[in-house]
């Protein structure tokens, strides 16, 4: 397996995990209710299998301004991750001679931008715990205080995904920089070898 295939697999994995966390209704939960960035579910006490769920289909339906900003940032981060994964996949599947500069410049920057957007969205979302929707679900909740709600797996997954995306963008950049420096030095050496004999003549 080539390095391009490895990066493509990692990019697709991050995109899928990020999408799963976005549609998860378990960012914060109580014994009878849970909600996430885009979905929410309720059920009767003692009947955890019979869920009634709803979805915020647009930003206008989201009940709080901070929540809207967080959702927009997280969706933007997911779109960047998805586009980055498609680029990596296309470069991994394309013949080697077709894309000689594959992965240079664009992809690490896009990965870093996606990670930044996700981190910003995750930091803003707990501000919405002071909204009327969150107070109704969690009781005495406030900014960065979940009240009676417990942290769910959806929020934890989104945090881990953002951390992994940040680490991958940092791992990728130094390798690209070194390759570019070597290419520049190599080409300048060739120019000297060619130009020096002409100057002697």
C-alpha positions as MATLAB code, in Angstrom:
seq = 'XXXXXXXXXXXXXXXXXXXXXXXXXXXXXXXXXXXXXXXXXXXXXXXXXXXXXXXXXXXXXXXXXXXXXXXXXXXXXXXXXXXXXXXXXXXXXXXXXXXXXXXXXXXXXXXXXXXXXXXXXXXXXXXXXXXXXXXXXXXXXXXXXXXXXXXXXXXXXXXXXXXXXXXXXXXXXXXXXXXXXXXXXXXXXXXXXXXXXXXXX';
ca = [
       0.000    0.000    0.000;
       1.436    3.380   -1.015;
       1.539    6.472    1.203;
      -1.180    8.051   -0.957;
      -3.509    5.145   -0.189;
      -2.775    5.445    3.534;
      -3.548    9.179    3.546;
      -6.716    8.577    1.512;
      -7.877    5.910    3.989;
      -7.163    8.238    6.920;
      -8.997   11.114    5.219;
     -12.055    8.966    4.517;
     -12.044    7.628    8.091;
     -11.936   11.144    9.561;
     -14.772   12.249    7.275;
     -16.975    9.292    8.254;
     -16.304    9.724   11.984;
     -16.992   13.454   11.750;
     -20.264   12.820    9.903;
     -21.301   10.204   12.473;
     -20.704   12.628   15.338;
     -22.671   15.383   13.550;
     -25.799   13.232   13.152;
     -25.480   11.718   16.635;
     -28.257   12.782   19.053;
     -26.061   11.923   22.051;
     -23.892   14.986   22.749;
     -25.635   15.635   26.057;
     -28.166   13.301   27.647;
     -30.493   12.667   30.587;
     -32.301    9.401   31.459;
     -35.175   10.376   29.111;
     -33.731   12.869   26.603;
     -30.617   13.470   24.522;
     -29.568   16.034   21.944;
     -26.722   16.712   19.576;
     -25.744   19.431   17.167;
     -28.410   18.488   14.572;
     -30.694   15.880   16.184;
     -32.484   15.158   19.453;
     -34.354   12.159   20.887;
     -36.732   11.471   23.769;
     -38.129    8.279   25.283;
     -40.234    7.124   28.198;
     -38.534    6.225   31.511;
     -37.521    2.572   31.468;
     -38.194    2.264   27.715;
     -34.862    3.062   26.117;
     -35.687    1.321   22.825;
     -38.771    3.318   21.814;
     -37.249    6.660   20.760;
     -38.953    9.682   19.282;
     -36.369   11.746   17.409;
     -36.296   15.047   15.573;
     -33.832   16.873   13.325;
     -32.911   20.514   12.805;
     -33.086   20.679    9.006;
     -31.891   24.290    8.729;
     -30.036   26.883   10.790;
     -33.322   28.748   11.364;
     -34.710   25.754   13.274;
     -31.752   25.624   15.683;
     -32.915   27.254   18.930;
     -29.873   29.390   19.873;
     -27.444   31.741   18.075;
     -24.284   30.134   19.534;
     -25.694   26.753   18.538;
     -26.182   28.025   14.960;
     -22.608   29.335   14.785;
     -21.297   26.034   16.136;
     -23.355   24.005   13.647;
     -22.210   26.170   10.715;
     -18.560   25.837   11.776;
     -18.800   22.055   12.268;
     -20.618   21.540    8.963;
     -17.989   23.672    7.208;
     -15.239   21.578    8.804;
     -16.966   18.392    7.679;
     -17.275   19.665    4.093;
     -13.551   20.529    4.055;
     -12.718   17.052    5.385;
     -14.935   15.440    2.735;
     -13.383   17.468   -0.113;
      -9.897   16.733    1.231;
     -10.697   13.000    1.374;
     -11.963   13.050   -2.231;
      -8.768   14.777   -3.389;
      -6.606   12.244   -1.561;
      -8.632    9.368   -2.985;
      -8.375   10.711   -6.529;
      -4.594   11.133   -6.159;
      -4.262    7.622   -4.727;
      -6.205    6.071   -7.616;
      -4.731    8.212  -10.417;
      -1.648    6.997  -12.348;
       1.624    8.340  -10.943;
       2.541   10.358  -14.032;
      -0.842   12.097  -14.168;
      -0.417   14.136  -10.949;
       3.318   14.742  -10.339;
       2.690   17.318   -7.568;
      -0.040   15.357   -5.790;
      -0.650   16.345   -2.180;
       1.506   19.469   -2.325;
       0.253   22.627   -0.682;
      -3.518   22.293   -0.995;
      -4.284   19.185    1.064;
      -2.366   19.928    4.297;
      -3.828   23.440    4.370;
      -7.339   22.113    3.823;
      -6.835   19.525    6.588;
      -5.651   22.258    8.982;
      -8.604   24.500    8.062;
     -11.047   21.642    8.659;
      -9.483   20.892   12.053;
      -9.632   24.582   13.011;
     -13.301   24.862   11.994;
     -14.151   21.747   14.014;
     -12.301   22.969   17.104;
     -14.015   26.378   16.923;
     -17.432   24.713   16.593;
     -16.761   22.391   19.527;
     -15.646   25.281   21.740;
     -18.698   27.391   20.869;
     -21.338   24.657   21.274;
     -21.309   24.527   25.139;
     -22.304   28.228   25.161;
     -25.721   27.066   23.914;
     -26.250   25.187   27.191;
     -27.649   28.510   28.463;
     -30.446   28.415   25.836;
     -34.075   27.728   26.733;
     -33.940   24.405   24.832;
     -30.968   23.188   26.892;
     -32.466   24.444   30.156;
     -35.674   22.537   29.453;
     -33.679   19.373   28.743;
     -30.934   19.690   31.367;
     -32.580   21.663   34.157;
     -30.178   24.154   35.709;
     -27.727   24.390   32.805;
     -25.660   27.414   31.843;
     -22.667   28.329   29.685;
     -20.150   25.442   29.880;
     -22.268   23.828   32.631;
     -24.530   20.947   31.559;
     -26.703   20.846   34.686;
     -28.406   17.449   34.941;
     -27.186   16.363   31.490;
     -24.219   14.060   31.071;
     -21.631   14.223   28.324;
     -22.479   11.759   25.538;
     -20.401    9.762   23.076;
     -21.237   12.028   20.119;
     -19.451   15.050   21.606;
     -16.486   12.948   22.762;
     -16.174   11.422   19.272;
     -16.233   14.885   17.682;
     -13.456   16.058   20.042;
     -11.260   13.033   19.278;
     -11.856   13.508   15.546;
     -10.780   17.174   15.737;
      -7.626   16.196   17.641;
      -6.748   13.519   15.054;
      -7.347   15.940   12.169;
      -5.042   18.489   13.847;
      -2.302   15.914   14.426;
      -2.449   14.634   10.854;
      -2.159   18.132    9.407;
       0.939   18.765   11.603;
       2.529   15.419   10.674;
       1.996   16.028    6.964;
       3.428   19.569    6.682;
       7.110   18.973    7.678;
       7.462   16.092    5.208;
       6.150   18.225    2.363;
       8.456   21.131    3.288;
      11.536   18.893    3.313;
      10.613   17.413   -0.085;
      10.179   20.887   -1.549;
      13.521   22.088   -0.126;
      15.327   19.075   -1.555;
      13.742   19.663   -4.961;
      14.809   23.329   -4.949;
      18.379   22.535   -3.873;
      18.641   19.798   -6.469;
      17.478   22.052   -9.279;
      19.830   24.870   -8.209;
      22.762   22.427   -8.169;
      21.942   21.359  -11.718;
      21.810   24.992  -12.850;
      25.282   25.620  -11.387;
      26.713   22.530  -13.074;
      25.301   23.654  -16.420;
      26.099   27.375  -16.106;
      29.679   27.206  -14.765;
      31.228   25.592  -17.875;
      29.498   28.161  -20.119;
      30.970   31.040  -18.092;
      34.484   29.556  -18.324;
      34.252   29.487  -22.113;
];
